[in-house]
Every structure is written in C-alpha cells, then in structure tokens.
Amino acid sequence: MTKVFVSGCFDVLHSGHIRFFEEASQYGDLYVSIGSDKTVLELKNRPTLYNEAERLYMVSSIKYVHSAFIAKGNGKLDFINELQQIKPDIFFVNSDGDSPAKREAIENLGIRYIVSNRIPKDLLPVRSTTSIRSSLNK
C-alpha cells in the first residue's frame, strides 16, 4: 500500500483538518506527524491549547489516519527522522504548510510532494486554524 505522510501541530482540531486527512488518505495509508509542545511553542511563540498527548489521542482517533506520532525533532522539519524511518511514497501538505525549503528537502529524499487543493466537502466551509483564530480575535 502507498504510504502518505503529513505533518502539523493540529492544536485546534477542526473540520478543515479532518477534510485534509480525508483528502490525503485517498492516496494511501496516512501517517501523521504531530509537532511536540516544545516545537509548537518555538515556531508559533505560544503554548498549545491541547498538550501533545491530547493531540495525539484526537488525531489517532480519526478514521482516515493509519498511524500518528509526536515528531522527535524540532523546527519546521521536525519530522525528518520519522520520514526517513517510514519511507513514505507521498508527502502531502496544504497551501499554508507549503514552502520551497520543505519541497526541496522532501524531493531530495525521493518522495513525491503534493499540495492539497483544499477541496470543500459538501457544504462544509474550508477552514484553517489561522482563520478560526482571527475570527475569535475580532
């Protein structure tokens, strides 16, 4: 079976994340790397709302997820060691997580890099954590 790898902090779990997992899982078995509390704090300059154990539990409970784990590295590429162990065929990312540096690192490992089209599901809005946070701050 094809292995598909995604990464993120998944702190404010919402319908956009579920749709992202659903879309990614259409390519094969989905492996989800979750940023540690320490990494999220370093990258976003704020603590997580849910600790890494809670986030792992929630993400692991989603039917589209084959396997989920806390990344042991740090920084924006905190998942590189796990990526090398799992050896996925595809790295799936949304447009918020896409970057030239990430694309280059992934493709240098011989992994196909796919950017999500953020396809809405039925009548659900296309959500992101950034849009949810900004609406709460108004």
Chimera marker file (.cmm) of the C-alpha trace (Angstrom):
<marker_set name="trace">
<marker id="1" x="0.000" y="0.000" z="0.000" r="1" g="1" b="0" radius="0.5"/>
<marker id="2" x="1.124" y="3.524" z="-0.741" r="1" g="1" b="0" radius="0.5"/>
<marker id="3" x="2.288" y="5.479" z="2.327" r="1" g="1" b="0" radius="0.5"/>
<marker id="4" x="1.243" y="9.120" z="2.666" r="1" g="1" b="0" radius="0.5"/>
<marker id="5" x="2.885" y="11.410" z="5.226" r="1" g="1" b="0" radius="0.5"/>
<marker id="6" x="1.547" y="14.696" z="6.655" r="1" g="1" b="0" radius="0.5"/>
<marker id="7" x="2.781" y="16.932" z="9.434" r="1" g="1" b="0" radius="0.5"/>
<marker id="8" x="1.372" y="19.721" z="11.586" r="1" g="1" b="0" radius="0.5"/>
<marker id="9" x="0.584" y="20.819" z="15.117" r="1" g="1" b="0" radius="0.5"/>
<marker id="10" x="-3.178" y="20.037" z="14.917" r="1" g="1" b="0" radius="0.5"/>
<marker id="11" x="-3.810" y="22.030" z="18.088" r="1" g="1" b="0" radius="0.5"/>
<marker id="12" x="-7.235" y="23.479" z="17.321" r="1" g="1" b="0" radius="0.5"/>
<marker id="13" x="-8.616" y="20.388" z="15.599" r="1" g="1" b="0" radius="0.5"/>
<marker id="14" x="-11.413" y="21.365" z="13.198" r="1" g="1" b="0" radius="0.5"/>
<marker id="15" x="-13.283" y="20.254" z="10.085" r="1" g="1" b="0" radius="0.5"/>
<marker id="16" x="-10.517" y="21.579" z="7.833" r="1" g="1" b="0" radius="0.5"/>
<marker id="17" x="-8.052" y="19.159" z="9.432" r="1" g="1" b="0" radius="0.5"/>
<marker id="18" x="-10.469" y="16.255" z="9.026" r="1" g="1" b="0" radius="0.5"/>
<marker id="19" x="-11.004" y="17.150" z="5.364" r="1" g="1" b="0" radius="0.5"/>
<marker id="20" x="-7.208" y="17.419" z="4.908" r="1" g="1" b="0" radius="0.5"/>
<marker id="21" x="-6.762" y="13.924" z="6.390" r="1" g="1" b="0" radius="0.5"/>
<marker id="22" x="-9.594" y="12.595" z="4.233" r="1" g="1" b="0" radius="0.5"/>
<marker id="23" x="-8.071" y="14.071" z="1.072" r="1" g="1" b="0" radius="0.5"/>
<marker id="24" x="-4.566" y="12.821" z="1.922" r="1" g="1" b="0" radius="0.5"/>
<marker id="25" x="-5.823" y="9.317" z="2.749" r="1" g="1" b="0" radius="0.5"/>
<marker id="26" x="-7.238" y="8.981" z="-0.769" r="1" g="1" b="0" radius="0.5"/>
<marker id="27" x="-3.630" y="8.431" z="-1.901" r="1" g="1" b="0" radius="0.5"/>
<marker id="28" x="-2.899" y="5.601" z="0.576" r="1" g="1" b="0" radius="0.5"/>
<marker id="29" x="-2.264" y="4.795" z="4.250" r="1" g="1" b="0" radius="0.5"/>
<marker id="30" x="-1.952" y="8.068" z="6.150" r="1" g="1" b="0" radius="0.5"/>
<marker id="31" x="0.873" y="8.679" z="8.637" r="1" g="1" b="0" radius="0.5"/>
<marker id="32" x="0.532" y="11.871" z="10.703" r="1" g="1" b="0" radius="0.5"/>
<marker id="33" x="3.467" y="13.596" z="12.364" r="1" g="1" b="0" radius="0.5"/>
<marker id="34" x="2.386" y="15.919" z="15.172" r="1" g="1" b="0" radius="0.5"/>
<marker id="35" x="4.627" y="18.725" z="16.393" r="1" g="1" b="0" radius="0.5"/>
<marker id="36" x="5.683" y="18.423" z="20.025" r="1" g="1" b="0" radius="0.5"/>
<marker id="37" x="4.589" y="21.015" z="22.564" r="1" g="1" b="0" radius="0.5"/>
<marker id="38" x="8.157" y="22.358" z="22.613" r="1" g="1" b="0" radius="0.5"/>
<marker id="39" x="8.338" y="22.676" z="18.817" r="1" g="1" b="0" radius="0.5"/>
<marker id="40" x="4.953" y="24.400" z="18.551" r="1" g="1" b="0" radius="0.5"/>
<marker id="41" x="5.993" y="26.890" z="21.252" r="1" g="1" b="0" radius="0.5"/>
<marker id="42" x="9.253" y="27.607" z="19.409" r="1" g="1" b="0" radius="0.5"/>
<marker id="43" x="7.586" y="28.016" z="15.994" r="1" g="1" b="0" radius="0.5"/>
<marker id="44" x="4.412" y="29.852" z="16.990" r="1" g="1" b="0" radius="0.5"/>
<marker id="45" x="5.561" y="31.706" z="20.123" r="1" g="1" b="0" radius="0.5"/>
<marker id="46" x="2.559" y="30.434" z="22.063" r="1" g="1" b="0" radius="0.5"/>
<marker id="47" x="1.790" y="27.311" z="24.051" r="1" g="1" b="0" radius="0.5"/>
<marker id="48" x="-0.576" y="24.747" z="22.611" r="1" g="1" b="0" radius="0.5"/>
<marker id="49" x="-4.196" y="24.706" z="23.713" r="1" g="1" b="0" radius="0.5"/>
<marker id="50" x="-4.049" y="20.901" z="23.971" r="1" g="1" b="0" radius="0.5"/>
<marker id="51" x="-0.890" y="19.113" z="25.058" r="1" g="1" b="0" radius="0.5"/>
<marker id="52" x="0.829" y="16.680" z="22.717" r="1" g="1" b="0" radius="0.5"/>
<marker id="53" x="-0.705" y="13.599" z="24.377" r="1" g="1" b="0" radius="0.5"/>
<marker id="54" x="-4.220" y="15.003" z="23.850" r="1" g="1" b="0" radius="0.5"/>
<marker id="55" x="-3.471" y="15.993" z="20.261" r="1" g="1" b="0" radius="0.5"/>
<marker id="56" x="-2.027" y="12.549" z="19.559" r="1" g="1" b="0" radius="0.5"/>
<marker id="57" x="-5.132" y="10.895" z="21.022" r="1" g="1" b="0" radius="0.5"/>
<marker id="58" x="-7.501" y="13.051" z="18.945" r="1" g="1" b="0" radius="0.5"/>
<marker id="59" x="-5.611" y="12.649" z="15.668" r="1" g="1" b="0" radius="0.5"/>
<marker id="60" x="-5.118" y="8.901" z="16.198" r="1" g="1" b="0" radius="0.5"/>
<marker id="61" x="-8.882" y="8.534" z="16.680" r="1" g="1" b="0" radius="0.5"/>
<marker id="62" x="-9.702" y="9.852" z="13.212" r="1" g="1" b="0" radius="0.5"/>
<marker id="63" x="-10.741" y="7.094" z="10.828" r="1" g="1" b="0" radius="0.5"/>
<marker id="64" x="-8.596" y="8.389" z="7.942" r="1" g="1" b="0" radius="0.5"/>
<marker id="65" x="-5.370" y="8.129" z="9.991" r="1" g="1" b="0" radius="0.5"/>
<marker id="66" x="-3.407" y="4.882" z="9.754" r="1" g="1" b="0" radius="0.5"/>
<marker id="67" x="-0.769" y="5.932" z="12.299" r="1" g="1" b="0" radius="0.5"/>
<marker id="68" x="0.047" y="9.103" z="14.244" r="1" g="1" b="0" radius="0.5"/>
<marker id="69" x="3.049" y="10.045" z="16.393" r="1" g="1" b="0" radius="0.5"/>
<marker id="70" x="4.796" y="13.002" z="18.009" r="1" g="1" b="0" radius="0.5"/>
<marker id="71" x="7.788" y="14.190" z="15.954" r="1" g="1" b="0" radius="0.5"/>
<marker id="72" x="11.031" y="13.889" z="17.880" r="1" g="1" b="0" radius="0.5"/>
<marker id="73" x="12.897" y="16.638" z="16.016" r="1" g="1" b="0" radius="0.5"/>
<marker id="74" x="12.487" y="20.391" z="16.182" r="1" g="1" b="0" radius="0.5"/>
<marker id="75" x="11.883" y="23.291" z="13.854" r="1" g="1" b="0" radius="0.5"/>
<marker id="76" x="9.831" y="23.339" z="10.673" r="1" g="1" b="0" radius="0.5"/>
<marker id="77" x="11.267" y="19.988" z="9.580" r="1" g="1" b="0" radius="0.5"/>
<marker id="78" x="10.844" y="18.286" z="12.968" r="1" g="1" b="0" radius="0.5"/>
<marker id="79" x="9.602" y="15.133" z="11.224" r="1" g="1" b="0" radius="0.5"/>
<marker id="80" x="12.690" y="14.307" z="9.114" r="1" g="1" b="0" radius="0.5"/>
<marker id="81" x="13.843" y="11.330" z="11.232" r="1" g="1" b="0" radius="0.5"/>
<marker id="82" x="10.366" y="9.784" z="11.214" r="1" g="1" b="0" radius="0.5"/>
<marker id="83" x="10.075" y="10.481" z="7.491" r="1" g="1" b="0" radius="0.5"/>
<marker id="84" x="13.295" y="8.550" z="6.874" r="1" g="1" b="0" radius="0.5"/>
<marker id="85" x="12.057" y="5.639" z="9.013" r="1" g="1" b="0" radius="0.5"/>
<marker id="86" x="8.583" y="5.391" z="7.465" r="1" g="1" b="0" radius="0.5"/>
<marker id="87" x="9.815" y="5.962" z="3.895" r="1" g="1" b="0" radius="0.5"/>
<marker id="88" x="6.533" y="7.305" z="2.514" r="1" g="1" b="0" radius="0.5"/>
<marker id="89" x="5.769" y="7.480" z="-1.169" r="1" g="1" b="0" radius="0.5"/>
<marker id="90" x="3.986" y="10.826" z="-0.842" r="1" g="1" b="0" radius="0.5"/>
<marker id="91" x="4.354" y="13.894" z="1.370" r="1" g="1" b="0" radius="0.5"/>
<marker id="92" x="1.013" y="15.717" z="1.400" r="1" g="1" b="0" radius="0.5"/>
<marker id="93" x="0.834" y="19.338" z="2.519" r="1" g="1" b="0" radius="0.5"/>
<marker id="94" x="-1.739" y="22.138" z="2.454" r="1" g="1" b="0" radius="0.5"/>
<marker id="95" x="-1.001" y="25.536" z="0.939" r="1" g="1" b="0" radius="0.5"/>
<marker id="96" x="-0.310" y="27.036" z="4.402" r="1" g="1" b="0" radius="0.5"/>
<marker id="97" x="2.409" y="24.466" z="5.035" r="1" g="1" b="0" radius="0.5"/>
<marker id="98" x="3.953" y="24.562" z="1.559" r="1" g="1" b="0" radius="0.5"/>
<marker id="99" x="7.388" y="26.156" z="1.238" r="1" g="1" b="0" radius="0.5"/>
<marker id="100" x="10.278" y="25.923" z="-1.230" r="1" g="1" b="0" radius="0.5"/>
<marker id="101" x="12.616" y="24.687" z="1.541" r="1" g="1" b="0" radius="0.5"/>
<marker id="102" x="10.195" y="21.940" z="2.599" r="1" g="1" b="0" radius="0.5"/>
<marker id="103" x="9.565" y="20.891" z="-1.005" r="1" g="1" b="0" radius="0.5"/>
<marker id="104" x="13.301" y="20.694" z="-1.705" r="1" g="1" b="0" radius="0.5"/>
<marker id="105" x="14.026" y="18.671" z="1.454" r="1" g="1" b="0" radius="0.5"/>
<marker id="106" x="11.230" y="16.197" z="0.682" r="1" g="1" b="0" radius="0.5"/>
<marker id="107" x="12.004" y="15.820" z="-3.016" r="1" g="1" b="0" radius="0.5"/>
<marker id="108" x="15.728" y="15.345" z="-2.218" r="1" g="1" b="0" radius="0.5"/>
<marker id="109" x="14.649" y="12.236" z="-0.308" r="1" g="1" b="0" radius="0.5"/>
<marker id="110" x="12.919" y="10.920" z="-3.450" r="1" g="1" b="0" radius="0.5"/>
<marker id="111" x="9.424" y="11.468" z="-2.042" r="1" g="1" b="0" radius="0.5"/>
<marker id="112" x="6.596" y="12.798" z="-4.200" r="1" g="1" b="0" radius="0.5"/>
<marker id="113" x="5.387" y="16.183" z="-2.890" r="1" g="1" b="0" radius="0.5"/>
<marker id="114" x="1.690" y="17.026" z="-3.308" r="1" g="1" b="0" radius="0.5"/>
<marker id="115" x="-0.004" y="20.274" z="-2.279" r="1" g="1" b="0" radius="0.5"/>
<marker id="116" x="-3.670" y="19.951" z="-1.293" r="1" g="1" b="0" radius="0.5"/>
<marker id="117" x="-6.247" y="21.779" z="-3.335" r="1" g="1" b="0" radius="0.5"/>
<marker id="118" x="-8.364" y="22.295" z="-0.171" r="1" g="1" b="0" radius="0.5"/>
<marker id="119" x="-11.384" y="20.774" z="-1.803" r="1" g="1" b="0" radius="0.5"/>
<marker id="120" x="-14.522" y="21.519" z="0.237" r="1" g="1" b="0" radius="0.5"/>
<marker id="121" x="-16.663" y="18.596" z="1.332" r="1" g="1" b="0" radius="0.5"/>
<marker id="122" x="-20.351" y="19.048" z="0.571" r="1" g="1" b="0" radius="0.5"/>
<marker id="123" x="-21.455" y="22.274" z="2.281" r="1" g="1" b="0" radius="0.5"/>
<marker id="124" x="-18.607" y="22.492" z="4.809" r="1" g="1" b="0" radius="0.5"/>
<marker id="125" x="-16.577" y="25.714" z="4.711" r="1" g="1" b="0" radius="0.5"/>
<marker id="126" x="-12.853" y="25.457" z="4.001" r="1" g="1" b="0" radius="0.5"/>
<marker id="127" x="-11.374" y="26.098" z="7.450" r="1" g="1" b="0" radius="0.5"/>
<marker id="128" x="-7.897" y="26.784" z="8.720" r="1" g="1" b="0" radius="0.5"/>
<marker id="129" x="-6.645" y="27.358" z="12.255" r="1" g="1" b="0" radius="0.5"/>
<marker id="130" x="-5.470" y="30.814" z="11.192" r="1" g="1" b="0" radius="0.5"/>
<marker id="131" x="-8.950" y="31.801" z="10.002" r="1" g="1" b="0" radius="0.5"/>
<marker id="132" x="-10.549" y="30.441" z="13.168" r="1" g="1" b="0" radius="0.5"/>
<marker id="133" x="-8.087" y="32.296" z="15.423" r="1" g="1" b="0" radius="0.5"/>
<marker id="134" x="-8.539" y="35.559" z="13.517" r="1" g="1" b="0" radius="0.5"/>
<marker id="135" x="-12.344" y="35.333" z="13.783" r="1" g="1" b="0" radius="0.5"/>
<marker id="136" x="-12.057" y="34.857" z="17.573" r="1" g="1" b="0" radius="0.5"/>
<marker id="137" x="-9.829" y="37.929" z="17.897" r="1" g="1" b="0" radius="0.5"/>
<marker id="138" x="-12.394" y="40.284" z="16.320" r="1" g="1" b="0" radius="0.5"/>
<link id1="1" id2="2" r="1" g="1" b="0" radius="0.2"/>
<link id1="2" id2="3" r="1" g="1" b="0" radius="0.2"/>
<link id1="3" id2="4" r="1" g="1" b="0" radius="0.2"/>
<link id1="4" id2="5" r="1" g="1" b="0" radius="0.2"/>
<link id1="5" id2="6" r="1" g="1" b="0" radius="0.2"/>
<link id1="6" id2="7" r="1" g="1" b="0" radius="0.2"/>
<link id1="7" id2="8" r="1" g="1" b="0" radius="0.2"/>
<link id1="8" id2="9" r="1" g="1" b="0" radius="0.2"/>
<link id1="9" id2="10" r="1" g="1" b="0" radius="0.2"/>
<link id1="10" id2="11" r="1" g="1" b="0" radius="0.2"/>
<link id1="11" id2="12" r="1" g="1" b="0" radius="0.2"/>
<link id1="12" id2="13" r="1" g="1" b="0" radius="0.2"/>
<link id1="13" id2="14" r="1" g="1" b="0" radius="0.2"/>
<link id1="14" id2="15" r="1" g="1" b="0" radius="0.2"/>
<link id1="15" id2="16" r="1" g="1" b="0" radius="0.2"/>
<link id1="16" id2="17" r="1" g="1" b="0" radius="0.2"/>
<link id1="17" id2="18" r="1" g="1" b="0" radius="0.2"/>
<link id1="18" id2="19" r="1" g="1" b="0" radius="0.2"/>
<link id1="19" id2="20" r="1" g="1" b="0" radius="0.2"/>
<link id1="20" id2="21" r="1" g="1" b="0" radius="0.2"/>
<link id1="21" id2="22" r="1" g="1" b="0" radius="0.2"/>
<link id1="22" id2="23" r="1" g="1" b="0" radius="0.2"/>
<link id1="23" id2="24" r="1" g="1" b="0" radius="0.2"/>
<link id1="24" id2="25" r="1" g="1" b="0" radius="0.2"/>
<link id1="25" id2="26" r="1" g="1" b="0" radius="0.2"/>
<link id1="26" id2="27" r="1" g="1" b="0" radius="0.2"/>
<link id1="27" id2="28" r="1" g="1" b="0" radius="0.2"/>
<link id1="28" id2="29" r="1" g="1" b="0" radius="0.2"/>
<link id1="29" id2="30" r="1" g="1" b="0" radius="0.2"/>
<link id1="30" id2="31" r="1" g="1" b="0" radius="0.2"/>
<link id1="31" id2="32" r="1" g="1" b="0" radius="0.2"/>
<link id1="32" id2="33" r="1" g="1" b="0" radius="0.2"/>
<link id1="33" id2="34" r="1" g="1" b="0" radius="0.2"/>
<link id1="34" id2="35" r="1" g="1" b="0" radius="0.2"/>
<link id1="35" id2="36" r="1" g="1" b="0" radius="0.2"/>
<link id1="36" id2="37" r="1" g="1" b="0" radius="0.2"/>
<link id1="37" id2="38" r="1" g="1" b="0" radius="0.2"/>
<link id1="38" id2="39" r="1" g="1" b="0" radius="0.2"/>
<link id1="39" id2="40" r="1" g="1" b="0" radius="0.2"/>
<link id1="40" id2="41" r="1" g="1" b="0" radius="0.2"/>
<link id1="41" id2="42" r="1" g="1" b="0" radius="0.2"/>
<link id1="42" id2="43" r="1" g="1" b="0" radius="0.2"/>
<link id1="43" id2="44" r="1" g="1" b="0" radius="0.2"/>
<link id1="44" id2="45" r="1" g="1" b="0" radius="0.2"/>
<link id1="45" id2="46" r="1" g="1" b="0" radius="0.2"/>
<link id1="46" id2="47" r="1" g="1" b="0" radius="0.2"/>
<link id1="47" id2="48" r="1" g="1" b="0" radius="0.2"/>
<link id1="48" id2="49" r="1" g="1" b="0" radius="0.2"/>
<link id1="49" id2="50" r="1" g="1" b="0" radius="0.2"/>
<link id1="50" id2="51" r="1" g="1" b="0" radius="0.2"/>
<link id1="51" id2="52" r="1" g="1" b="0" radius="0.2"/>
<link id1="52" id2="53" r="1" g="1" b="0" radius="0.2"/>
<link id1="53" id2="54" r="1" g="1" b="0" radius="0.2"/>
<link id1="54" id2="55" r="1" g="1" b="0" radius="0.2"/>
<link id1="55" id2="56" r="1" g="1" b="0" radius="0.2"/>
<link id1="56" id2="57" r="1" g="1" b="0" radius="0.2"/>
<link id1="57" id2="58" r="1" g="1" b="0" radius="0.2"/>
<link id1="58" id2="59" r="1" g="1" b="0" radius="0.2"/>
<link id1="59" id2="60" r="1" g="1" b="0" radius="0.2"/>
<link id1="60" id2="61" r="1" g="1" b="0" radius="0.2"/>
<link id1="61" id2="62" r="1" g="1" b="0" radius="0.2"/>
<link id1="62" id2="63" r="1" g="1" b="0" radius="0.2"/>
<link id1="63" id2="64" r="1" g="1" b="0" radius="0.2"/>
<link id1="64" id2="65" r="1" g="1" b="0" radius="0.2"/>
<link id1="65" id2="66" r="1" g="1" b="0" radius="0.2"/>
<link id1="66" id2="67" r="1" g="1" b="0" radius="0.2"/>
<link id1="67" id2="68" r="1" g="1" b="0" radius="0.2"/>
<link id1="68" id2="69" r="1" g="1" b="0" radius="0.2"/>
<link id1="69" id2="70" r="1" g="1" b="0" radius="0.2"/>
<link id1="70" id2="71" r="1" g="1" b="0" radius="0.2"/>
<link id1="71" id2="72" r="1" g="1" b="0" radius="0.2"/>
<link id1="72" id2="73" r="1" g="1" b="0" radius="0.2"/>
<link id1="73" id2="74" r="1" g="1" b="0" radius="0.2"/>
<link id1="74" id2="75" r="1" g="1" b="0" radius="0.2"/>
<link id1="75" id2="76" r="1" g="1" b="0" radius="0.2"/>
<link id1="76" id2="77" r="1" g="1" b="0" radius="0.2"/>
<link id1="77" id2="78" r="1" g="1" b="0" radius="0.2"/>
<link id1="78" id2="79" r="1" g="1" b="0" radius="0.2"/>
<link id1="79" id2="80" r="1" g="1" b="0" radius="0.2"/>
<link id1="80" id2="81" r="1" g="1" b="0" radius="0.2"/>
<link id1="81" id2="82" r="1" g="1" b="0" radius="0.2"/>
<link id1="82" id2="83" r="1" g="1" b="0" radius="0.2"/>
<link id1="83" id2="84" r="1" g="1" b="0" radius="0.2"/>
<link id1="84" id2="85" r="1" g="1" b="0" radius="0.2"/>
<link id1="85" id2="86" r="1" g="1" b="0" radius="0.2"/>
<link id1="86" id2="87" r="1" g="1" b="0" radius="0.2"/>
<link id1="87" id2="88" r="1" g="1" b="0" radius="0.2"/>
<link id1="88" id2="89" r="1" g="1" b="0" radius="0.2"/>
<link id1="89" id2="90" r="1" g="1" b="0" radius="0.2"/>
<link id1="90" id2="91" r="1" g="1" b="0" radius="0.2"/>
<link id1="91" id2="92" r="1" g="1" b="0" radius="0.2"/>
<link id1="92" id2="93" r="1" g="1" b="0" radius="0.2"/>
<link id1="93" id2="94" r="1" g="1" b="0" radius="0.2"/>
<link id1="94" id2="95" r="1" g="1" b="0" radius="0.2"/>
<link id1="95" id2="96" r="1" g="1" b="0" radius="0.2"/>
<link id1="96" id2="97" r="1" g="1" b="0" radius="0.2"/>
<link id1="97" id2="98" r="1" g="1" b="0" radius="0.2"/>
<link id1="98" id2="99" r="1" g="1" b="0" radius="0.2"/>
<link id1="99" id2="100" r="1" g="1" b="0" radius="0.2"/>
<link id1="100" id2="101" r="1" g="1" b="0" radius="0.2"/>
<link id1="101" id2="102" r="1" g="1" b="0" radius="0.2"/>
<link id1="102" id2="103" r="1" g="1" b="0" radius="0.2"/>
<link id1="103" id2="104" r="1" g="1" b="0" radius="0.2"/>
<link id1="104" id2="105" r="1" g="1" b="0" radius="0.2"/>
<link id1="105" id2="106" r="1" g="1" b="0" radius="0.2"/>
<link id1="106" id2="107" r="1" g="1" b="0" radius="0.2"/>
<link id1="107" id2="108" r="1" g="1" b="0" radius="0.2"/>
<link id1="108" id2="109" r="1" g="1" b="0" radius="0.2"/>
<link id1="109" id2="110" r="1" g="1" b="0" radius="0.2"/>
<link id1="110" id2="111" r="1" g="1" b="0" radius="0.2"/>
<link id1="111" id2="112" r="1" g="1" b="0" radius="0.2"/>
<link id1="112" id2="113" r="1" g="1" b="0" radius="0.2"/>
<link id1="113" id2="114" r="1" g="1" b="0" radius="0.2"/>
<link id1="114" id2="115" r="1" g="1" b="0" radius="0.2"/>
<link id1="115" id2="116" r="1" g="1" b="0" radius="0.2"/>
<link id1="116" id2="117" r="1" g="1" b="0" radius="0.2"/>
<link id1="117" id2="118" r="1" g="1" b="0" radius="0.2"/>
<link id1="118" id2="119" r="1" g="1" b="0" radius="0.2"/>
<link id1="119" id2="120" r="1" g="1" b="0" radius="0.2"/>
<link id1="120" id2="121" r="1" g="1" b="0" radius="0.2"/>
<link id1="121" id2="122" r="1" g="1" b="0" radius="0.2"/>
<link id1="122" id2="123" r="1" g="1" b="0" radius="0.2"/>
<link id1="123" id2="124" r="1" g="1" b="0" radius="0.2"/>
<link id1="124" id2="125" r="1" g="1" b="0" radius="0.2"/>
<link id1="125" id2="126" r="1" g="1" b="0" radius="0.2"/>
<link id1="126" id2="127" r="1" g="1" b="0" radius="0.2"/>
<link id1="127" id2="128" r="1" g="1" b="0" radius="0.2"/>
<link id1="128" id2="129" r="1" g="1" b="0" radius="0.2"/>
<link id1="129" id2="130" r="1" g="1" b="0" radius="0.2"/>
<link id1="130" id2="131" r="1" g="1" b="0" radius="0.2"/>
<link id1="131" id2="132" r="1" g="1" b="0" radius="0.2"/>
<link id1="132" id2="133" r="1" g="1" b="0" radius="0.2"/>
<link id1="133" id2="134" r="1" g="1" b="0" radius="0.2"/>
<link id1="134" id2="135" r="1" g="1" b="0" radius="0.2"/>
<link id1="135" id2="136" r="1" g="1" b="0" radius="0.2"/>
<link id1="136" id2="137" r="1" g="1" b="0" radius="0.2"/>
<link id1="137" id2="138" r="1" g="1" b="0" radius="0.2"/>
</marker_set>
